């Protein structure tokens, strides 16, 4: 057991020496960790929203069974928006720039990205609640309003992801300068 501990400790010493001897390397490691965390976050969100999307499909079938044909198109709109959001989560580039990238993300921009990440996490609950209301309203009054709320929540998912992407795209190579404002 002591041999394993000594080896891990020795590896950490080598790593710390490397960090201290190569300017900027610590930042590279932090960015690499953020890239991995970003990937994990978006994969997790995509999987969770996939479950919500499947619930929307079940609601569509239930509406057809109840003869609520006028709302099926609205539910389809919510379904398409959620599918688009899921696809964007799965396919967008991961991370917050690499070591040799021309674009660098400043701490205030990174903070904004984290705010959008948290908003996307919160949107999962919002969409789930909207779906709960639609399911509870099937066959009763207020179904139209519940469906419109679901469509609006699905749209907020897309809007939030787009705003997050704008933060990433809006950072120019010159934004590293201290006189540049985002």
C-alpha positions as CSV (number, residue, x, y, z in Angstrom):
1,X,0.0,0.0,0.0
2,X,2.8,2.4,0.8
3,X,4.4,1.8,-2.6
4,X,1.2,2.9,-4.3
5,X,0.9,6.0,-2.1
6,X,4.6,6.9,-2.7
7,X,4.2,6.5,-6.5
8,X,1.1,8.7,-6.6
9,X,2.8,11.3,-4.4
10,X,5.9,11.1,-6.7
11,X,3.7,11.6,-9.8
12,X,2.0,14.7,-8.1
13,X,5.5,16.1,-7.4
14,X,6.4,15.7,-11.0
15,X,3.2,17.3,-12.1
16,X,3.6,20.2,-9.7
17,X,7.2,20.7,-11.0
18,X,5.9,20.8,-14.5
19,X,3.2,23.3,-13.6
20,X,5.8,25.6,-12.0
21,X,8.3,25.4,-14.8
22,X,6.1,25.9,-17.8
23,X,4.3,29.3,-17.9
24,X,0.6,28.9,-18.7
25,X,0.5,25.2,-18.2
26,X,-1.6,25.4,-15.1
27,X,-4.2,27.4,-17.1
28,X,-4.1,24.7,-19.8
29,X,-4.9,22.0,-17.2
30,X,-7.8,24.1,-15.8
31,X,-9.2,24.6,-19.4
32,X,-8.9,20.9,-20.1
33,X,-10.8,20.2,-16.9
34,X,-13.5,22.7,-17.8
35,X,-13.7,21.1,-21.3
36,X,-14.3,17.7,-19.7
37,X,-16.8,19.2,-17.2
38,X,-18.6,20.9,-20.1
39,X,-18.9,17.6,-22.0
40,X,-20.2,15.8,-18.9
41,X,-22.8,18.5,-18.2
42,X,-24.1,18.6,-21.7
43,X,-24.2,14.8,-22.1
44,X,-26.1,14.6,-18.8
45,X,-28.5,17.3,-19.8
46,X,-29.1,15.7,-23.2
47,X,-29.9,12.4,-21.6
48,X,-32.3,14.0,-19.1
49,X,-34.1,16.1,-21.8
50,X,-34.3,12.9,-23.9
51,X,-36.5,11.5,-21.2
52,X,-38.6,14.7,-21.2
53,X,-38.9,14.5,-25.0
54,X,-40.2,10.9,-24.7
55,X,-42.8,12.1,-22.3
56,X,-43.9,14.7,-24.8
57,X,-44.3,11.9,-27.3
58,X,-46.5,10.0,-24.9
59,X,-48.6,13.2,-24.3
60,X,-49.1,13.5,-28.0
61,X,-50.4,10.0,-28.1
62,X,-52.7,10.7,-25.2
63,X,-54.1,13.8,-26.9
64,X,-54.8,11.9,-30.0
65,X,-56.6,9.3,-27.9
66,X,-58.7,12.0,-26.2
67,X,-59.6,13.6,-29.6
68,X,-57.7,16.8,-28.8
69,X,-56.5,17.1,-32.4
70,X,-56.3,20.9,-32.4
71,X,-53.5,20.7,-29.7
72,X,-51.5,18.0,-31.4
73,X,-49.7,20.5,-33.6
74,X,-48.8,22.6,-30.6
75,X,-47.4,19.6,-28.8
76,X,-45.4,18.7,-31.9
77,X,-44.0,22.2,-31.9
78,X,-42.8,21.6,-28.3
79,X,-41.4,18.2,-29.3
80,X,-39.5,19.7,-32.2
81,X,-38.0,22.4,-30.1
82,X,-36.9,20.0,-27.4
83,X,-35.4,17.7,-30.1
84,X,-33.5,20.6,-31.6
85,X,-32.2,21.6,-28.1
86,X,-31.1,18.0,-27.4
87,X,-29.3,17.8,-30.7
88,X,-27.5,21.0,-30.0
89,X,-26.4,19.8,-26.6
90,X,-25.1,16.7,-28.2
91,X,-23.3,18.2,-31.2
92,X,-21.9,21.6,-30.2
93,X,-18.2,21.8,-29.6
94,X,-17.1,21.2,-26.0
95,X,-15.1,23.3,-23.7
96,X,-13.8,26.7,-23.3
97,X,-10.8,26.9,-25.6
98,X,-7.6,24.9,-25.6
99,X,-4.0,25.8,-24.8
100,X,-3.1,27.0,-28.3
101,X,-6.5,28.5,-29.4
102,X,-6.5,32.0,-30.5
103,X,-9.7,32.7,-28.5
104,X,-9.3,33.0,-24.8
105,X,-12.2,33.2,-22.4
106,X,-11.9,35.8,-19.7
107,X,-13.1,35.1,-16.2
108,X,-16.2,37.3,-16.5
109,X,-17.1,35.5,-19.8
110,X,-16.6,32.1,-18.0
111,X,-18.9,33.3,-15.3
112,X,-21.6,34.1,-17.8
113,X,-21.2,30.7,-19.4
114,X,-21.7,29.1,-16.0
115,X,-24.8,31.2,-15.5
116,X,-26.2,29.8,-18.8
117,X,-25.2,26.3,-17.8
118,X,-27.2,26.7,-14.5
119,X,-30.1,28.1,-16.4
120,X,-30.1,25.0,-18.7
121,X,-30.1,22.8,-15.6
122,X,-33.0,24.8,-14.1
123,X,-34.9,24.5,-17.5
124,X,-35.0,20.8,-17.0
125,X,-37.2,21.3,-14.0
126,X,-39.3,23.9,-15.7
127,X,-40.0,21.7,-18.7
128,X,-40.8,18.8,-16.4
129,X,-43.3,20.9,-14.5
130,X,-44.9,22.1,-17.7
131,X,-45.2,18.5,-18.8
132,X,-46.8,17.6,-15.5
133,X,-49.4,20.4,-16.0
134,X,-50.2,19.2,-19.5
135,X,-50.6,15.6,-18.4
136,X,-52.8,16.7,-15.5
137,X,-54.9,18.9,-17.8
138,X,-55.7,16.2,-20.4
139,X,-59.4,15.8,-20.6
140,X,-60.0,19.0,-18.6
141,X,-60.0,22.7,-18.8
142,X,-56.8,24.6,-19.1
143,X,-55.2,22.1,-21.4
144,X,-54.5,24.8,-24.1
145,X,-52.8,27.1,-21.7
146,X,-50.7,24.2,-20.3
147,X,-49.6,23.2,-23.8
148,X,-48.7,26.8,-24.6
149,X,-46.7,27.0,-21.4
150,X,-44.8,23.8,-22.5
151,X,-44.1,25.2,-26.0
152,X,-42.8,28.4,-24.3
153,X,-40.6,26.4,-21.9
154,X,-39.1,24.4,-24.9
155,X,-38.4,27.7,-26.7
156,X,-36.6,29.0,-23.6
157,X,-34.3,26.0,-23.8
158,X,-33.3,26.9,-27.3
159,X,-33.0,30.6,-26.5
160,X,-30.7,29.9,-23.5
161,X,-28.5,27.6,-25.5
162,X,-28.2,30.2,-28.2
163,X,-27.3,32.9,-25.7
164,X,-24.6,30.7,-24.3
165,X,-23.3,30.1,-27.8
166,X,-23.2,33.8,-28.4
167,X,-21.0,34.3,-25.3
168,X,-18.5,31.8,-26.8
169,X,-18.7,33.3,-30.3
170,X,-18.7,36.9,-29.2
171,X,-15.3,36.5,-27.7
172,X,-12.8,37.8,-30.2
173,X,-9.1,37.0,-30.3
174,X,-8.4,40.6,-29.2
175,X,-10.6,40.2,-26.1
176,X,-7.6,39.1,-24.1
177,X,-6.5,42.7,-24.0
178,X,-7.3,44.4,-20.7
179,X,-8.9,47.5,-22.5
180,X,-11.3,45.3,-24.4
181,X,-14.9,45.1,-23.1
182,X,-17.1,42.1,-23.9
